[in-house]
Every structure is written in C-alpha cells, then in structure tokens.
C-alpha cells in the first residue's frame, strides 16, 4: 500500500510540474517573422498575423514504461479550441520533465484543424520549451510541409500569452497567395 501511495504521489507531483511548465511556457514571447530560406521555387506569399484566444484541456497519461517513470518523464494529451483569426481545434501529445526548483522542459506536437482567416486545412505545430529556475523560453513553429488543403505551404511561429488565467495567441505566418 505504501508503495502505491508513493507512486501515486510522485505521479501527481509530476503532473503538477508538467501542468505548471505547460502553462508558464506561454509567458515566453517569440514574435520573430518566419523565413522561407532554402526554398528553390519563388512564390508570392502573404505575411500576416492572426490573433485570438484558446482553451486547452490537459490530460495526464500513464508512463509508457517503468524506465520513463524512473527518468521522471511525464506524458500528457492536449485538446485545444482556437477562436479568432484561427478558428478550429487541435489535438497534441506532450513529454515533460521538471524538478521542484522551477526548472523544466517540454516538447509537444499538435495537429491543428481549422480555418485561418477563412482558409481551411490543417497543419502541425512543434513546441519546444525550457524553464530555467522559473524563467521560460518557448518556441512554437509550424512543421515544414505539414499544411493541407488551403493551408498548403504554411510556415510560421506562434506566441502564447497567458494573462489573468486566459490564453491567447499571436501567430505570425506566411502563406502562398491563392492562384
């Protein structure tokens, strides 16, 4: 019984750290414009900024194996609802490691299915976040060539802002013009 309580306590502690990391990482602002370096074919692109709000539901997942648990690696699923210039949903998976001193790291992949200023399709966002004793750094980038439908050719970076418990985003992106 003590062993079960201990594992449950560790899992709850890890889940709390992971949730803290995920939410705190949104405080880091990256508003650099993406580039299309390395593309061989020049196409006309529209550079724009999309803004709005989102809600996120995080669900802790059981560790994949005992080694993940020993390594203090936590896994969560994330479901989001985007509103504003980006209107739709996303599903994602996150891996995180944290410690009680306020340092942590996470990576995540998120497939977004939405309308972006009226253009429909899907794309994948790649998250990479690090917190060093409470100071966050976050990069959220569109995975190259992940755009589908009217979002084919999409590239960009997203910035997450958390104020008064509310989540919002700024999404700087480029997208080929419609023919």
OpenMM code with the backbone's topology and positions (N, CA, C; nanometers):
from openmm import Vec3, app, unit

residues = "UNK UNK UNK UNK UNK UNK UNK UNK UNK UNK UNK UNK UNK UNK UNK UNK UNK UNK UNK UNK UNK UNK UNK UNK UNK UNK UNK UNK UNK UNK UNK UNK UNK UNK UNK UNK UNK UNK UNK UNK UNK UNK UNK UNK UNK UNK UNK UNK UNK UNK UNK UNK UNK UNK UNK UNK UNK UNK UNK UNK UNK UNK UNK UNK UNK UNK UNK UNK UNK UNK UNK UNK UNK UNK UNK UNK UNK UNK UNK UNK UNK UNK UNK UNK UNK UNK UNK UNK UNK UNK UNK UNK UNK UNK UNK UNK UNK UNK UNK UNK UNK UNK UNK UNK UNK UNK UNK UNK UNK UNK UNK UNK UNK UNK UNK UNK UNK UNK UNK UNK UNK UNK UNK UNK UNK UNK UNK UNK UNK UNK UNK UNK UNK UNK UNK UNK UNK UNK UNK UNK UNK UNK UNK UNK UNK UNK UNK UNK UNK UNK UNK UNK UNK UNK UNK UNK UNK UNK UNK UNK UNK UNK UNK UNK UNK UNK UNK UNK UNK UNK UNK UNK UNK UNK UNK UNK UNK UNK UNK".split()
positions = [
    Vec3(0.0820, -0.1196, 0.0000),
    Vec3(0.0000, 0.0000, 0.0000),
    Vec3(0.0863, 0.1258, 0.0000),
    Vec3(0.1916, 0.1312, 0.0840),
    Vec3(0.2795, 0.2474, 0.0867),
    Vec3(0.3431, 0.2706, -0.0488),
    Vec3(0.3810, 0.1622, -0.1172),
    Vec3(0.4410, 0.1748, -0.2498),
    Vec3(0.3421, 0.2378, -0.3478),
    Vec3(0.2154, 0.1993, -0.3411),
    Vec3(0.1125, 0.2552, -0.4286),
    Vec3(0.0923, 0.4034, -0.3986),
    Vec3(0.0868, 0.4394, -0.2735),
    Vec3(0.0708, 0.5806, -0.2362),
    Vec3(0.1915, 0.6597, -0.2838),
    Vec3(0.3086, 0.6057, -0.2666),
    Vec3(0.4309, 0.6750, -0.3094),
    Vec3(0.4302, 0.6987, -0.4599),
    Vec3(0.3959, 0.5960, -0.5390),
    Vec3(0.3925, 0.6116, -0.6851),
    Vec3(0.2854, 0.7123, -0.7237),
    Vec3(0.1690, 0.7062, -0.6592),
    Vec3(0.0608, 0.7996, -0.6893),
    Vec3(0.1037, 0.9414, -0.6566),
    Vec3(0.1715, 0.9601, -0.5427),
    Vec3(0.2181, 1.0924, -0.5035),
    Vec3(0.3194, 1.1456, -0.6049),
    Vec3(0.4125, 1.0614, -0.6476),
    Vec3(0.5124, 1.1025, -0.7463),
    Vec3(0.4437, 1.1385, -0.8766),
    Vec3(0.3477, 1.0575, -0.9204),
    Vec3(0.2760, 1.0839, -1.0447),
    Vec3(0.2007, 1.2175, -1.0353),
    Vec3(0.1338, 1.2421, -0.9203),
    Vec3(0.0620, 1.3679, -0.9010),
    Vec3(0.1591, 1.4844, -0.9004),
    Vec3(0.2740, 1.4700, -0.8356),
    Vec3(0.3749, 1.5756, -0.8317),
    Vec3(0.4233, 1.6052, -0.9727),
    Vec3(0.4526, 1.4985, -1.0493),
    Vec3(0.4984, 1.5165, -1.1874),
    Vec3(0.3915, 1.5849, -1.2712),
    Vec3(0.2673, 1.5431, -1.2552),
    Vec3(0.1576, 1.6023, -1.3312),
    Vec3(0.1475, 1.7506, -1.2994),
    Vec3(0.1604, 1.7866, -1.1747),
    Vec3(0.1579, 1.9282, -1.1354),
    Vec3(0.2714, 2.0067, -1.1980),
    Vec3(0.3917, 1.9507, -1.1981),
    Vec3(0.5067, 2.0167, -1.2604),
    Vec3(0.4817, 2.0334, -1.4093),
    Vec3(0.4346, 1.9278, -1.4745),
    Vec3(0.4097, 1.9334, -1.6188),
    Vec3(0.3064, 2.0407, -1.6495),
    Vec3(0.1978, 2.0447, -1.5750),
    Vec3(0.0948, 2.1454, -1.5977),
    Vec3(0.1514, 2.2847, -1.5773),
    Vec3(0.2303, 2.3038, -1.4708),
    Vec3(0.2926, 2.4333, -1.4445),
    Vec3(0.3825, 2.4737, -1.5602),
    Vec3(0.4631, 2.3802, -1.6096),
    Vec3(0.5537, 2.4086, -1.7206),
    Vec3(0.4737, 2.4479, -1.8432),
    Vec3(0.3727, 2.3703, -1.8776),
    Vec3(0.2941, 2.3960, -1.9977),
    Vec3(0.2300, 2.5342, -1.9918),
    Vec3(0.1716, 2.5696, -1.8784),
    Vec3(0.1056, 2.6986, -1.8661),
    Vec3(0.2055, 2.8130, -1.8571),
    Vec3(0.3143, 2.7935, -1.7839),
    Vec3(0.4120, 2.9008, -1.7681),
    Vec3(0.4882, 2.9279, -1.8960),
    Vec3(0.5067, 2.8259, -1.9782),
    Vec3(0.5806, 2.8461, -2.1019),
    Vec3(0.5112, 2.9470, -2.1913),
    Vec3(0.3818, 2.9589, -2.1780),
    Vec3(0.3086, 3.0542, -2.2591),
    Vec3(0.3496, 3.1974, -2.2316),
    Vec3(0.4148, 3.2233, -2.1205),
    Vec3(0.4578, 3.3585, -2.0878),
    Vec3(0.5758, 3.4037, -2.1725),
    Vec3(0.6486, 3.3111, -2.2314),
    Vec3(0.7632, 3.3482, -2.3148),
    Vec3(0.7139, 3.3966, -2.4498),
    Vec3(0.7583, 3.5109, -2.4912),
    Vec3(0.7094, 3.5680, -2.6173),
    Vec3(0.8150, 3.5575, -2.7263),
    Vec3(0.7740, 3.4995, -2.8374),
    Vec3(0.8567, 3.4949, -2.9570),
    Vec3(0.7745, 3.5554, -3.0682),
    Vec3(0.8181, 3.6668, -3.1226),
    Vec3(0.7408, 3.7250, -3.2320),
    Vec3(0.8316, 3.7519, -3.3515),
    Vec3(0.9201, 3.6583, -3.3792),
    Vec3(1.0049, 3.6692, -3.4968),
    Vec3(0.9254, 3.6246, -3.6174),
    Vec3(0.9497, 3.6919, -3.7303),
    Vec3(0.8839, 3.6503, -3.8534),
    Vec3(0.9574, 3.5330, -3.9132),
    Vec3(0.8851, 3.4350, -3.9662),
    Vec3(0.9479, 3.3190, -4.0282),
    Vec3(1.0096, 3.3571, -4.1624),
    Vec3(1.1054, 3.2782, -4.2055),
    Vec3(1.1655, 3.2990, -4.3364),
    Vec3(1.1457, 3.1739, -4.4186),
    Vec3(1.1635, 3.1876, -4.5452),
    Vec3(1.1495, 3.0712, -4.6325),
    Vec3(1.2848, 3.0375, -4.6937),
    Vec3(1.3919, 3.0452, -4.6132),
    Vec3(1.5256, 3.0138, -4.6615),
    Vec3(1.5314, 2.8704, -4.7098),
    Vec3(1.6027, 2.8506, -4.8187),
    Vec3(1.6219, 2.7161, -4.8693),
    Vec3(1.5174, 2.6738, -4.9703),
    Vec3(1.4182, 2.7579, -4.9969),
    Vec3(1.3198, 2.7192, -5.0968),
    Vec3(1.3766, 2.7491, -5.2347),
    Vec3(1.3591, 2.6567, -5.3251),
    Vec3(1.4150, 2.6708, -5.4582),
    Vec3(1.3215, 2.7465, -5.5503),
    Vec3(1.1917, 2.7294, -5.5331),
    Vec3(1.0946, 2.7933, -5.6199),
    Vec3(1.0377, 2.9152, -5.5491),
    Vec3(1.0479, 3.0314, -5.6108),
    Vec3(0.9949, 3.1534, -5.5521),
    Vec3(0.8455, 3.1618, -5.5817),
    Vec3(0.7655, 3.1836, -5.4767),
    Vec3(0.6227, 3.2028, -5.4944),
    Vec3(0.5820, 3.3252, -5.4149),
    Vec3(0.4769, 3.3908, -5.4593),
    Vec3(0.4259, 3.5055, -5.3863),
    Vec3(0.3658, 3.4572, -5.2547),
    Vec3(0.3979, 3.5244, -5.1463),
    Vec3(0.3453, 3.4865, -5.0161),
    Vec3(0.2798, 3.6073, -4.9508),
    Vec3(0.1873, 3.5780, -4.8630),
    Vec3(0.1222, 3.6809, -4.7843),
    Vec3(0.1728, 3.6653, -4.6418),
    Vec3(0.2337, 3.7702, -4.5871),
    Vec3(0.2790, 3.7675, -4.4487),
    Vec3(0.1707, 3.8330, -4.3642),
    Vec3(0.1336, 3.7655, -4.2571),
    Vec3(0.0216, 3.8139, -4.1792),
    Vec3(0.0373, 3.7761, -4.0334),
    Vec3(-0.0507, 3.8322, -3.9505),
    Vec3(-0.0582, 3.7956, -3.8090),
    Vec3(-0.2023, 3.7605, -3.7765),
    Vec3(-0.2202, 3.6443, -3.7157),
    Vec3(-0.3512, 3.6020, -3.6671),
    Vec3(-0.3494, 3.6119, -3.5154),
    Vec3(-0.4594, 3.6567, -3.4576),
    Vec3(-0.4691, 3.6680, -3.3123),
    Vec3(-0.6032, 3.6108, -3.2663),
    Vec3(-0.6073, 3.5736, -3.1416),
    Vec3(-0.7311, 3.5226, -3.0840),
    Vec3(-0.7053, 3.4580, -2.9499),
    Vec3(-0.8007, 3.3783, -2.9067),
    Vec3(-0.7923, 3.3109, -2.7775),
    Vec3(-0.8024, 3.1607, -2.7984),
    Vec3(-0.7707, 3.0854, -2.6935),
    Vec3(-0.7903, 2.9408, -2.6978),
    Vec3(-0.8096, 2.8864, -2.5579),
    Vec3(-0.8774, 2.7719, -2.5526),
    Vec3(-0.8905, 2.6958, -2.4287),
    Vec3(-0.8145, 2.5660, -2.4491),
    Vec3(-0.7533, 2.5168, -2.3426),
    Vec3(-0.6781, 2.3912, -2.3504),
    Vec3(-0.7210, 2.2994, -2.2369),
    Vec3(-0.7344, 2.1711, -2.2696),
    Vec3(-0.7611, 2.0671, -2.1703),
    Vec3(-0.6428, 1.9716, -2.1728),
    Vec3(-0.5758, 1.9578, -2.0591),
    Vec3(-0.4610, 1.8678, -2.0465),
    Vec3(-0.5024, 1.7442, -1.9684),
    Vec3(-0.4677, 1.6282, -2.0212),
    Vec3(-0.4994, 1.5031, -1.9534),
    Vec3(-0.3712, 1.4236, -1.9298),
    Vec3(-0.3356, 1.3979, -1.8028),
    Vec3(-0.2175, 1.3173, -1.7746),
    Vec3(-0.2349, 1.1771, -1.8318),
    Vec3(-0.1282, 1.1224, -1.8869),
    Vec3(-0.1266, 0.9873, -1.9411),
    Vec3(-0.0330, 0.9024, -1.8552),
    Vec3(-0.0606, 0.7744, -1.8499),
    Vec3(0.0281, 0.6849, -1.7757),
    Vec3(0.1629, 0.6781, -1.8456),
    Vec3(0.2702, 0.6632, -1.7673),
    Vec3(0.4017, 0.6483, -1.8304),
    Vec3(0.4040, 0.5306, -1.9266),
    Vec3(0.4795, 0.5433, -2.0348),
    Vec3(0.4893, 0.4364, -2.1340),
    Vec3(0.5495, 0.3094, -2.0751),
    Vec3(0.6450, 0.3268, -1.9837),
    Vec3(0.7108, 0.2113, -1.9238),
    Vec3(0.7768, 0.2534, -1.7926),
    Vec3(0.8307, 0.1580, -1.7225),
    Vec3(0.8943, 0.1869, -1.5930),
    Vec3(1.0174, 0.2759, -1.6091),
    Vec3(1.0868, 0.2637, -1.7224),
    Vec3(1.2062, 0.3461, -1.7441),
    Vec3(1.1680, 0.4935, -1.7559),
    Vec3(1.0562, 0.5220, -1.8228),
    Vec3(1.0081, 0.6607, -1.8322),
    Vec3(0.9750, 0.7144, -1.6941),
    Vec3(0.9118, 0.6305, -1.6139),
    Vec3(0.8757, 0.6710, -1.4779),
    Vec3(1.0012, 0.6973, -1.3950),
    Vec3(1.1014, 0.6101, -1.4045),
    Vec3(1.2270, 0.6286, -1.3314),
    Vec3(1.2983, 0.7550, -1.3759),
    Vec3(1.2879, 0.7877, -1.5052),
    Vec3(1.3545, 0.9061, -1.5590),
    Vec3(1.2758, 1.0341, -1.5295),
    Vec3(1.1618, 1.0214, -1.4605),
    Vec3(1.0792, 1.1354, -1.4232),
    Vec3(1.0194, 1.2046, -1.5458),
    Vec3(0.9900, 1.1275, -1.6511),
    Vec3(0.9299, 1.1811, -1.7732),
    Vec3(0.7790, 1.1656, -1.7643),
    Vec3(0.7081, 1.2767, -1.7802),
    Vec3(0.5618, 1.2758, -1.7773),
    Vec3(0.5094, 1.2957, -1.9184),
    Vec3(0.3924, 1.2397, -1.9426),
    Vec3(0.3286, 1.2499, -2.0740),
    Vec3(0.1854, 1.2979, -2.0549),
    Vec3(0.1412, 1.3902, -2.1433),
    Vec3(0.0053, 1.4430, -2.1357),
    Vec3(-0.0523, 1.4548, -2.2760),
    Vec3(-0.1838, 1.4430, -2.2857),
    Vec3(-0.2514, 1.4754, -2.4110),
    Vec3(-0.3134, 1.6140, -2.3935),
    Vec3(-0.3263, 1.6848, -2.5052),
    Vec3(-0.3810, 1.8200, -2.5008),
    Vec3(-0.4855, 1.8354, -2.6108),
    Vec3(-0.5998, 1.8888, -2.5752),
    Vec3(-0.7049, 1.9239, -2.6705),
    Vec3(-0.7274, 2.0741, -2.6586),
    Vec3(-0.7312, 2.1422, -2.7743),
    Vec3(-0.7498, 2.2874, -2.7744),
    Vec3(-0.8659, 2.3268, -2.8641),
    Vec3(-0.9263, 2.4394, -2.8285),
    Vec3(-1.0275, 2.5069, -2.9088),
    Vec3(-0.9725, 2.6458, -2.9381),
    Vec3(-0.9486, 2.6761, -3.0657),
    Vec3(-0.8989, 2.8071, -3.1064),
    Vec3(-1.0142, 2.8955, -3.1517),
    Vec3(-1.0061, 3.0253, -3.1186),
    Vec3(-1.1063, 3.1239, -3.1569),
    Vec3(-1.0349, 3.2470, -3.2119),
    Vec3(-1.1036, 3.3221, -3.2942),
    Vec3(-1.0458, 3.4434, -3.3515),
    Vec3(-1.0083, 3.4206, -3.4964),
    Vec3(-0.8914, 3.4719, -3.5365),
    Vec3(-0.8456, 3.4558, -3.6744),
    Vec3(-0.8176, 3.3103, -3.7091),
    Vec3(-0.7839, 3.2300, -3.6090),
    Vec3(-0.7655, 3.0858, -3.6238),
    Vec3(-0.8827, 3.0201, -3.5517),
    Vec3(-0.9732, 2.9587, -3.6265),
    Vec3(-1.0963, 2.9037, -3.5697),
    Vec3(-1.0981, 2.7534, -3.5936),
    Vec3(-1.0825, 2.6738, -3.4857),
    Vec3(-1.0829, 2.5296, -3.5019),
    Vec3(-1.0371, 2.4584, -3.3766),
    Vec3(-0.9878, 2.3358, -3.3962),
    Vec3(-0.9461, 2.2516, -3.2840),
    Vec3(-0.8070, 2.1954, -3.3092),
    Vec3(-0.7488, 2.1407, -3.2025),
    Vec3(-0.6220, 2.0686, -3.2170),
    Vec3(-0.6134, 1.9589, -3.1133),
    Vec3(-0.5327, 1.8604, -3.1465),
    Vec3(-0.5004, 1.7524, -3.0536),
    Vec3(-0.3488, 1.7398, -3.0527),
    Vec3(-0.2936, 1.7113, -2.9347),
    Vec3(-0.1492, 1.7006, -2.9256),
    Vec3(-0.1042, 1.6083, -2.8149),
    Vec3(0.0245, 1.5811, -2.8163),
    Vec3(0.0903, 1.4995, -2.7142),
    Vec3(0.2125, 1.5760, -2.6643),
    Vec3(0.2385, 1.5655, -2.5335),
    Vec3(0.3478, 1.6380, -2.4715),
    Vec3(0.4286, 1.5451, -2.3813),
    Vec3(0.5604, 1.5624, -2.3848),
    Vec3(0.6510, 1.4978, -2.2894),
    Vec3(0.7182, 1.6077, -2.2090),
    Vec3(0.7325, 1.5881, -2.0784),
    Vec3(0.7933, 1.6910, -1.9939),
    Vec3(0.8703, 1.6284, -1.8792),
    Vec3(0.9689, 1.7045, -1.8336),
    Vec3(1.0463, 1.6694, -1.7155),
    Vec3(1.0613, 1.7967, -1.6340),
    Vec3(1.0422, 1.7871, -1.5028),
    Vec3(1.0566, 1.9048, -1.4190),
    Vec3(1.1118, 1.8685, -1.2836),
    Vec3(1.1591, 1.9712, -1.2119),
    Vec3(1.2044, 1.9490, -1.0748),
    Vec3(1.1486, 2.0593, -0.9852),
    Vec3(1.1505, 2.0394, -0.8543),
    Vec3(1.0874, 2.1351, -0.7622),
    Vec3(1.1534, 2.2728, -0.7595),
    Vec3(1.2718, 2.2898, -0.8173),
    Vec3(1.3392, 2.4207, -0.8163),
    Vec3(1.2855, 2.5154, -0.9229),
    Vec3(1.1883, 2.4690, -1.0020),
    Vec3(1.1309, 2.5552, -1.1040),
    Vec3(1.1981, 2.5432, -1.2389),
    Vec3(1.2804, 2.4412, -1.2576),
    Vec3(1.3414, 2.4168, -1.3876),
    Vec3(1.2710, 2.2976, -1.4523),
    Vec3(1.2524, 2.3062, -1.5837),
    Vec3(1.1798, 2.2002, -1.6526),
    Vec3(1.1984, 2.2149, -1.8026),
    Vec3(1.1492, 2.1149, -1.8745),
    Vec3(1.1496, 2.1211, -2.0193),
    Vec3(1.0349, 2.0406, -2.0742),
    Vec3(0.9868, 2.0809, -2.1928),
    Vec3(0.8831, 2.0019, -2.2567),
    Vec3(0.8967, 2.0110, -2.4074),
    Vec3(0.8477, 1.9084, -2.4733),
    Vec3(0.8331, 1.9055, -2.6186),
    Vec3(0.6918, 1.8578, -2.6468),
    Vec3(0.6354, 1.9040, -2.7582),
    Vec3(0.5000, 1.8620, -2.7936),
    Vec3(0.4799, 1.8751, -2.9433),
    Vec3(0.3881, 1.7941, -2.9934),
    Vec3(0.3429, 1.8025, -3.1323),
    Vec3(0.1921, 1.8179, -3.1258),
    Vec3(0.1390, 1.9087, -3.2095),
    Vec3(-0.0032, 1.9416, -3.2061),
    Vec3(-0.0551, 1.9562, -3.3489),
    Vec3(-0.1554, 1.8767, -3.3868),
    Vec3(-0.2186, 1.8903, -3.5189),
    Vec3(-0.3391, 1.9818, -3.5049),
    Vec3(-0.3366, 2.0928, -3.5805),
    Vec3(-0.4431, 2.1929, -3.5795),
    Vec3(-0.5281, 2.1728, -3.7053),
    Vec3(-0.6578, 2.1639, -3.6880),
    Vec3(-0.7523, 2.1572, -3.7997),
    Vec3(-0.8436, 2.2779, -3.7842),
    Vec3(-0.8344, 2.3724, -3.8806),
    Vec3(-0.9018, 2.5000, -3.8590),
    Vec3(-0.9152, 2.5803, -3.9872),
    Vec3(-0.9814, 2.6935, -3.9724),
    Vec3(-0.9824, 2.7970, -4.0744),
    Vec3(-0.8899, 2.9075, -4.0238),
    Vec3(-0.7964, 2.9470, -4.1068),
    Vec3(-0.7041, 3.0551, -4.0747),
    Vec3(-0.7414, 3.1725, -4.1645),
    Vec3(-0.8079, 3.2701, -4.1047),
    Vec3(-0.8585, 3.3856, -4.1792),
    Vec3(-0.9326, 3.3409, -4.3048),
    Vec3(-1.0217, 3.2410, -4.2876),
    Vec3(-1.1079, 3.1964, -4.3955),
    Vec3(-1.0528, 3.0849, -4.4828),
    Vec3(-0.9259, 3.0456, -4.4628),
    Vec3(-0.8672, 2.9380, -4.5442),
    Vec3(-0.8645, 2.8103, -4.4606),
    Vec3(-0.9236, 2.7022, -4.5119),
    Vec3(-0.9396, 2.5769, -4.4368),
    Vec3(-0.8263, 2.4788, -4.4633),
    Vec3(-0.7939, 2.4027, -4.3602),
    Vec3(-0.6945, 2.2963, -4.3730),
    Vec3(-0.6434, 2.2563, -4.2366),
    Vec3(-0.5295, 2.1901, -4.2376),
    Vec3(-0.4659, 2.1512, -4.1118),
    Vec3(-0.3160, 2.1738, -4.1236),
    Vec3(-0.2486, 2.1735, -4.0085),
    Vec3(-0.1035, 2.1870, -4.0023),
    Vec3(-0.0584, 2.1396, -3.8650),
    Vec3(0.0718, 2.1194, -3.8512),
    Vec3(0.1273, 2.0700, -3.7255),
    Vec3(0.2152, 2.1770, -3.6623),
    Vec3(0.1968, 2.1959, -3.5311),
    Vec3(0.2826, 2.2855, -3.4527),
    Vec3(0.3775, 2.2016, -3.3684),
    Vec3(0.5035, 2.2408, -3.3675),
    Vec3(0.6061, 2.1758, -3.2852),
    Vec3(0.6439, 2.2710, -3.1728),
    Vec3(0.6309, 2.2239, -3.0482),
    Vec3(0.6627, 2.3036, -2.9290),
    Vec3(0.7964, 2.2587, -2.8713),
    Vec3(0.8749, 2.3532, -2.8255),
    Vec3(0.9973, 2.3243, -2.7516),
    Vec3(1.0109, 2.4302, -2.6434),
    Vec3(1.0016, 2.3877, -2.5177),
    Vec3(1.0063, 2.4832, -2.4082),
    Vec3(1.1038, 2.4423, -2.3004),
    Vec3(1.1679, 2.5416, -2.2426),
    Vec3(1.2600, 2.5209, -2.1320),
    Vec3(1.2334, 2.6269, -2.0264),
    Vec3(1.2346, 2.5853, -1.9001),
    Vec3(1.2232, 2.6803, -1.7913),
    Vec3(1.3451, 2.6622, -1.7019),
    Vec3(1.4199, 2.7696, -1.6863),
    Vec3(1.5376, 2.7673, -1.6004),
    Vec3(1.5065, 2.8449, -1.4741),
    Vec3(1.4867, 2.7727, -1.3634),
    Vec3(1.4516, 2.8315, -1.2342),
    Vec3(1.3460, 2.9413, -1.2477),
    Vec3(1.2393, 2.9087, -1.3213),
    Vec3(1.1252, 2.9986, -1.3351),
    Vec3(1.1270, 3.0893, -1.4571),
    Vec3(1.2400, 3.0995, -1.5283),
    Vec3(1.2484, 3.1847, -1.6472),
    Vec3(1.2208, 3.1011, -1.7723),
    Vec3(1.1070, 3.1261, -1.8403),
    Vec3(1.0679, 3.0427, -1.9536),
    Vec3(1.1262, 3.0874, -2.0871),
    Vec3(1.1466, 2.9906, -2.1748),
    Vec3(1.1805, 3.0127, -2.3150),
    Vec3(1.0921, 2.9167, -2.3934),
    Vec3(1.0264, 2.9669, -2.4971),
    Vec3(0.9329, 2.8835, -2.5710),
    Vec3(0.9415, 2.9132, -2.7194),
    Vec3(0.9428, 2.8073, -2.7990),
    Vec3(0.9349, 2.8193, -2.9441),
    Vec3(0.8239, 2.7266, -2.9918),
    Vec3(0.7307, 2.7833, -3.0687),
    Vec3(0.6245, 2.7043, -3.1302),
    Vec3(0.6294, 2.7364, -3.2794),
    Vec3(0.6607, 2.6348, -3.3593),
    Vec3(0.6851, 2.6537, -3.5019),
    Vec3(0.5986, 2.5594, -3.5840),
    Vec3(0.5528, 2.6078, -3.7000),
    Vec3(0.4815, 2.5209, -3.7934),
    Vec3(0.5821, 2.4228, -3.8528),
    Vec3(0.5518, 2.2945, -3.8486),
    Vec3(0.6381, 2.1927, -3.9095),
    Vec3(0.6342, 2.2135, -4.0611),
    Vec3(0.7512, 2.2272, -4.1248),
    Vec3(0.7542, 2.2494, -4.2699),
    Vec3(0.6770, 2.1424, -4.3465),
    Vec3(0.6051, 2.1855, -4.4477),
    Vec3(0.5282, 2.0997, -4.5375),
    Vec3(0.4168, 2.0214, -4.4685),
    Vec3(0.3740, 2.0655, -4.3501),
    Vec3(0.2645, 1.9951, -4.2809),
    Vec3(0.1275, 2.0513, -4.3169),
    Vec3(0.1219, 2.1634, -4.3851),
    Vec3(-0.0058, 2.2244, -4.4205),
    Vec3(-0.0817, 2.1434, -4.5238),
    Vec3(-0.2146, 2.1367, -4.5079),
    Vec3(-0.3008, 2.0656, -4.6034),
    Vec3(-0.4113, 2.1598, -4.6495),
    Vec3(-0.4803, 2.1201, -4.7564),
    Vec3(-0.5921, 2.1989, -4.8073),
    Vec3(-0.5461, 2.3375, -4.8468),
    Vec3(-0.6237, 2.4370, -4.8084),
    Vec3(-0.5897, 2.5758, -4.8408),
    Vec3(-0.4751, 2.6298, -4.7555),
    Vec3(-0.4241, 2.5486, -4.6630),
    Vec3(-0.3108, 2.5889, -4.5798),
    Vec3(-0.1802, 2.5232, -4.6262),
    Vec3(-0.1815, 2.4629, -4.7436),
    Vec3(-0.0594, 2.4056, -4.8006),
    Vec3(0.0425, 2.5170, -4.8207),
    Vec3(0.1652, 2.4935, -4.7770),
    Vec3(0.2712, 2.5935, -4.7884),
    Vec3(0.2828, 2.6865, -4.6688),
    Vec3(0.1993, 2.6662, -4.5671),
    Vec3(0.2011, 2.7494, -4.4469),
    Vec3(0.3335, 2.7356, -4.3732),
    Vec3(0.3868, 2.8471, -4.3249),
    Vec3(0.5003, 2.8459, -4.2322),
    Vec3(0.4767, 2.9561, -4.1309),
    Vec3(0.5385, 2.9447, -4.0147),
    Vec3(0.5207, 3.0496, -3.9154),
    Vec3(0.5570, 3.0081, -3.7748),
    Vec3(0.5388, 3.1037, -3.6830),
    Vec3(0.5670, 3.0859, -3.5407),
    Vec3(0.4492, 3.1383, -3.4607),
    Vec3(0.4206, 3.0692, -3.3521),
    Vec3(0.3111, 3.1115, -3.2649),
    Vec3(0.3669, 3.1541, -3.1301),
    Vec3(0.3077, 3.2591, -3.0760),
    Vec3(0.3394, 3.3082, -2.9428),
    Vec3(0.2150, 3.2905, -2.8568),
    Vec3(0.2306, 3.2318, -2.7388),
    Vec3(0.1198, 3.2110, -2.6465),
    Vec3(0.1322, 3.3130, -2.5341),
    Vec3(0.0200, 3.3759, -2.5010),
    Vec3(0.0162, 3.4762, -2.3944),
    Vec3(-0.0859, 3.4296, -2.2910),
    Vec3(-0.0463, 3.4329, -2.1632),
    Vec3(-0.1387, 3.3981, -2.0553),
    Vec3(-0.1476, 3.5185, -1.9625),
    Vec3(-0.2669, 3.5763, -1.9538),
    Vec3(-0.2913, 3.6898, -1.8646),
    Vec3(-0.4201, 3.6643, -1.7877),
    Vec3(-0.4123, 3.6767, -1.6568),
    Vec3(-0.5289, 3.6552, -1.5708),
    Vec3(-0.5963, 3.5209, -1.5965),
    Vec3(-0.5160, 3.4182, -1.6221),
    Vec3(-0.5670, 3.2837, -1.6437),
    Vec3(-0.6276, 3.2597, -1.7813),
    Vec3(-0.6289, 3.3596, -1.8687),
    Vec3(-0.6836, 3.3467, -2.0036),
    Vec3(-0.5690, 3.3270, -2.1025),
    Vec3(-0.5910, 3.2378, -2.1999),
    Vec3(-0.4904, 3.2074, -2.3020),
    Vec3(-0.5234, 3.2794, -2.4319),
    Vec3(-0.4233, 3.3399, -2.4914),
    Vec3(-0.4402, 3.3986, -2.6245),
    Vec3(-0.3156, 3.3664, -2.7064),
    Vec3(-0.3231, 3.3923, -2.8364),
    Vec3(-0.2121, 3.3626, -2.9258),
    Vec3(-0.1899, 3.4776, -3.0237),
    Vec3(-0.0669, 3.4872, -3.0703),
    Vec3(-0.0278, 3.5694, -3.1837),
    Vec3(0.0442, 3.4739, -3.2779),
    Vec3(-0.0025, 3.4649, -3.3997),
    Vec3(0.0512, 3.3691, -3.4948),
    Vec3(0.1000, 3.4465, -3.6164),
    Vec3(0.2319, 3.4608, -3.6281),
    Vec3(0.2934, 3.5249, -3.7435),
    Vec3(0.3222, 3.4171, -3.8455),
    Vec3(0.2680, 3.4344, -3.9664),
    Vec3(0.2779, 3.3270, -4.0652),
    Vec3(0.2905, 3.3814, -4.2063),
    Vec3(0.3393, 3.2952, -4.2933),
    Vec3(0.3390, 3.3228, -4.4368),
    Vec3(0.2625, 3.2103, -4.5035),
    Vec3(0.1967, 3.2462, -4.6131),
    Vec3(0.1124, 3.1514, -4.6834),
    Vec3(0.1113, 3.1915, -4.8306),
    Vec3(0.1341, 3.0970, -4.9211),
    Vec3(0.1277, 3.1329, -5.0627),
    Vec3(-0.0080, 3.1931, -5.0975),
    Vec3(-0.0062, 3.2913, -5.1864),
    Vec3(-0.1317, 3.3526, -5.2296),
    Vec3(-0.2137, 3.2510, -5.3067),
    Vec3(-0.3466, 3.2680, -5.2988),
    Vec3(-0.4356, 3.1823, -5.3759),
    Vec3(-0.4141, 3.2119, -5.5236),
    Vec3(-0.4140, 3.1072, -5.6094),
    Vec3(-0.3934, 3.1315, -5.7535),
    Vec3(-0.5063, 3.2112, -5.8144),
] * unit.nanometer
topology = app.Topology()
chain = topology.addChain("A")
for resn in residues:
    res = topology.addResidue(resn, chain)
    for name in ("N", "CA", "C"):
        topology.addAtom(name, app.Element.getBySymbol(name[0]), res)
